[in-house]
Amino acid sequence: MSINETPTWEEEIYLIKTDDRVLGGEEGIANRQAKELANRTNYLKKQSEEHEKKAMPHQLHDADSDKTYRFGLKQEGGHMKFIYEEVEE
């Protein structure tokens, strides 16, 4: 059994109080923080993927050198990297 995640930005993460009865399960208080953090992580992942789609490489042609270059942002290992490279034709 695992936590069902939804890509939702949680405004705050619940702080378990000293008088909370520890209860497990899907809606149990013991899993509330993990579920809220998982939702936030899922939300941020979706946002990152959307930004990556918009930042896909563009191309431009240099008429003087008759070369075409590709440039833009690319996600690599959890980081965004600027790329600029000649396109082999």
Beta strands, then each sheet from edge to edge (+ up, - down):
strand 1: 58-62
strand 2: 67-76
strand 3: 79-86
sheet 1: 1+ 2- 3+
end
